[in-house]
Amino acid sequence: MSTPSRVRDALVQSLARHDARVLEHLASEVEAMVSRPAHADLGPPPQVLFDGERPSGPWLGYLFPPAGSNCWLALGWRPAEEAAAVRESVLLDLGDNLGSARVGAVPAPWAPFAAIVLSVEYQRPSLPSEHNLANDLHAMVMLHDLLSGSTG
């Protein structure tokens, strides 16, 4: 089975059950796809994030609300108070070339969501094809790397 298929399957399982074993499986599949370490955290919200994040700057991961059958692949900013300025910069630089991505925080009360610069929402009944899922992940990783380089 291809890596995009395994990531998609692991994401479907994570949407259905928020437990450590399932999230660890998603983290390992994401690691294999983008060749960088990731870790799972039961939150709230449950999440899979790339390891090695600096105390300030971009972070990247899948975030799952405590209830519901959806999640976000999100690019966020730390500290959260600076996220709005980064969001405006991304909009200025990329304009309408954001595809299906949503600019701004996802509607939820948890702190990790408030710091989101860019996100793509996935719902279990209508997950995108593995090709689009891989493209979304790679695009977010590239933007993460771009923002890391421009702030370091």
The 8 nearest C-alpha neighbors of each residue, nearest first, counted from 0:
[[1, 4, 2, 5, 3, 6, 8, 7],
 [2, 0, 4, 3, 5, 6, 129, 32],
 [1, 3, 5, 4, 6, 32, 0, 28],
 [4, 2, 6, 129, 5, 1, 133, 7],
 [5, 3, 7, 1, 2, 6, 129, 8],
 [4, 6, 2, 8, 7, 3, 9, 1],
 [7, 5, 9, 3, 28, 4, 8, 10],
 [6, 8, 10, 4, 5, 9, 3, 129],
 [9, 7, 5, 11, 10, 6, 4, 12],
 [10, 8, 25, 6, 12, 11, 7, 5],
 [9, 11, 13, 7, 8, 12, 6, 14],
 [10, 12, 8, 14, 13, 9, 123, 7],
 [13, 11, 15, 9, 10, 14, 16, 8],
 [14, 12, 10, 16, 15, 11, 17, 21],
 [13, 15, 11, 12, 68, 16, 10, 69],
 [14, 16, 12, 13, 11, 68, 17, 123],
 [17, 15, 13, 14, 18, 12, 21, 22],
 [18, 16, 13, 45, 15, 21, 22, 19],
 [17, 19, 21, 20, 16, 22, 41, 13],
 [18, 20, 22, 21, 23, 41, 17, 39],
 [19, 21, 23, 22, 18, 24, 17, 25],
 [20, 22, 24, 23, 19, 18, 13, 25],
 [21, 23, 25, 19, 24, 39, 20, 13],
 [24, 22, 26, 20, 39, 25, 21, 19],
 [25, 23, 21, 27, 22, 26, 20, 28],
 [24, 26, 9, 22, 28, 23, 27, 29],
 [27, 25, 23, 29, 37, 24, 28, 38],
 [26, 28, 30, 24, 29, 25, 23, 31],
 [29, 27, 31, 25, 30, 6, 26, 32],
 [28, 30, 32, 26, 31, 27, 25, 33],
 [31, 29, 27, 35, 34, 36, 28, 32],
 [32, 30, 28, 34, 29, 33, 27, 2],
 [31, 33, 29, 30, 34, 2, 28, 3],
 [32, 34, 30, 35, 31, 29, 137, 140],
 [35, 33, 30, 31, 32, 36, 29, 37],
 [34, 36, 30, 33, 37, 49, 31, 50],
 [37, 35, 30, 50, 49, 34, 38, 51],
 [38, 36, 49, 50, 26, 48, 30, 35],
 [39, 37, 48, 47, 26, 50, 49, 40],
 [38, 40, 47, 23, 22, 46, 26, 48],
 [41, 39, 46, 42, 45, 47, 38, 19],
 [40, 42, 45, 43, 46, 19, 44, 39],
 [43, 41, 44, 45, 40, 46, 65, 63],
 [44, 42, 45, 41, 65, 64, 109, 46],
 [43, 45, 42, 64, 63, 65, 46, 62],
 [46, 44, 41, 42, 63, 43, 40, 62],
 [47, 45, 62, 40, 61, 39, 63, 44],
 [46, 48, 39, 61, 60, 38, 26, 40],
 [49, 47, 60, 37, 38, 59, 46, 50],
 [48, 50, 37, 36, 59, 60, 38, 51],
 [51, 49, 37, 36, 52, 38, 48, 35],
 [50, 52, 53, 49, 36, 37, 35, 58],
 [51, 53, 50, 58, 54, 49, 57, 56],
 [52, 54, 55, 51, 56, 57, 58, 77],
 [55, 53, 52, 56, 77, 78, 57, 51],
 [56, 54, 77, 53, 78, 57, 76, 52],
 [55, 57, 77, 76, 53, 147, 58, 54],
 [58, 56, 76, 75, 143, 77, 147, 146],
 [59, 57, 75, 74, 76, 52, 56, 60],
 [60, 58, 74, 73, 48, 49, 75, 57],
 [61, 59, 48, 47, 73, 72, 49, 62],
 [60, 62, 72, 47, 46, 71, 73, 48],
 [63, 61, 46, 71, 70, 45, 60, 44],
 [64, 62, 70, 45, 44, 46, 65, 71],
 [63, 65, 44, 66, 70, 62, 67, 45],
 [66, 64, 44, 63, 43, 45, 67, 17],
 [67, 65, 64, 68, 63, 69, 17, 44],
 [68, 66, 69, 64, 65, 14, 63, 70],
 [67, 69, 14, 123, 122, 15, 66, 70],
 [68, 70, 122, 121, 67, 123, 14, 63],
 [71, 69, 63, 121, 62, 120, 122, 64],
 [72, 70, 120, 62, 119, 61, 73, 121],
 [71, 73, 61, 119, 118, 60, 120, 62],
 [74, 72, 118, 60, 71, 59, 117, 75],
 [73, 75, 59, 117, 116, 115, 58, 118],
 [76, 74, 115, 116, 58, 114, 57, 73],
 [77, 75, 57, 82, 114, 56, 79, 58],
 [78, 76, 55, 79, 56, 57, 114, 75],
 [77, 79, 80, 81, 55, 76, 82, 56],
 [78, 80, 114, 77, 82, 81, 76, 113],
 [81, 79, 78, 82, 83, 114, 77, 76],
 [80, 82, 79, 83, 84, 78, 85, 76],
 [83, 81, 85, 79, 76, 114, 84, 80],
 [82, 84, 86, 85, 81, 87, 80, 116],
 [85, 83, 87, 86, 82, 81, 88, 80],
 [84, 86, 88, 82, 87, 83, 89, 81],
 [87, 85, 116, 83, 89, 84, 88, 82],
 [88, 86, 90, 84, 85, 89, 91, 83],
 [87, 89, 85, 91, 86, 90, 92, 84],
 [88, 90, 86, 92, 91, 87, 93, 85],
 [91, 89, 94, 87, 93, 88, 92, 86],
 [90, 92, 88, 89, 94, 93, 87, 86],
 [93, 91, 89, 90, 94, 88, 87, 96],
 [94, 92, 90, 96, 91, 89, 95, 97],
 [95, 93, 90, 96, 91, 92, 97, 89],
 [94, 96, 97, 93, 98, 90, 91, 92],
 [97, 95, 93, 94, 98, 90, 99, 92],
 [96, 98, 100, 95, 99, 93, 94, 101],
 [99, 97, 100, 96, 95, 101, 135, 119],
 [98, 100, 97, 101, 119, 135, 118, 120],
 [101, 99, 119, 118, 98, 97, 117, 102],
 [100, 102, 118, 117, 119, 103, 99, 97],
 [103, 101, 117, 116, 118, 100, 86, 104],
 [104, 102, 116, 117, 115, 101, 105, 86],
 [103, 105, 115, 113, 112, 106, 114, 116],
 [104, 106, 112, 107, 103, 113, 115, 118],
 [107, 105, 104, 108, 112, 113, 109, 103],
 [108, 106, 109, 105, 112, 113, 64, 104],
 [107, 109, 110, 106, 112, 113, 111, 105],
 [110, 108, 112, 111, 107, 113, 44, 43],
 [109, 111, 113, 112, 108, 114, 79, 107],
 [112, 110, 113, 114, 109, 115, 75, 79],
 [111, 113, 110, 114, 115, 109, 104, 105],
 [114, 112, 110, 104, 111, 115, 109, 79],
 [115, 113, 79, 75, 82, 112, 76, 111],
 [116, 114, 75, 104, 112, 113, 117, 74],
 [115, 117, 86, 75, 103, 74, 102, 82],
 [118, 116, 102, 74, 101, 115, 103, 73],
 [119, 117, 73, 101, 100, 72, 71, 74],
 [118, 120, 100, 72, 71, 101, 73, 121],
 [121, 119, 71, 70, 118, 72, 122, 69],
 [120, 122, 70, 69, 126, 71, 123, 119],
 [123, 121, 69, 125, 124, 126, 68, 70],
 [122, 124, 125, 126, 68, 11, 69, 14],
 [125, 123, 122, 126, 68, 121, 11, 69],
 [124, 126, 123, 122, 127, 121, 128, 69],
 [127, 125, 123, 122, 121, 124, 128, 7],
 [128, 126, 131, 132, 125, 129, 121, 130],
 [127, 129, 130, 131, 132, 126, 7, 133],
 [128, 130, 132, 3, 131, 4, 133, 7],
 [131, 129, 133, 128, 132, 134, 3, 127],
 [132, 130, 134, 133, 128, 129, 127, 135],
 [131, 133, 129, 135, 134, 130, 127, 128],
 [134, 132, 136, 130, 131, 135, 3, 129],
 [133, 135, 131, 137, 132, 136, 138, 130],
 [136, 134, 138, 132, 133, 137, 131, 139],
 [135, 137, 133, 139, 134, 138, 140, 132],
 [136, 138, 140, 134, 139, 135, 133, 141],
 [139, 137, 141, 135, 140, 136, 134, 142],
 [138, 140, 142, 136, 137, 141, 143, 135],
 [141, 139, 143, 137, 138, 142, 144, 136],
 [140, 142, 144, 138, 143, 139, 145, 137],
 [141, 143, 145, 139, 144, 140, 146, 138],
 [144, 142, 140, 146, 141, 145, 139, 57],
 [145, 143, 147, 141, 142, 146, 148, 140],
 [144, 146, 142, 148, 143, 147, 141, 149],
 [145, 147, 149, 143, 148, 144, 142, 150],
 [148, 146, 144, 145, 150, 149, 151, 143],
 [149, 147, 145, 146, 151, 150, 144, 143],
 [148, 150, 146, 147, 151, 145, 144, 56],
 [151, 149, 147, 148, 146, 56, 145, 57],
 [150, 148, 149, 147, 56, 146, 55, 53]]
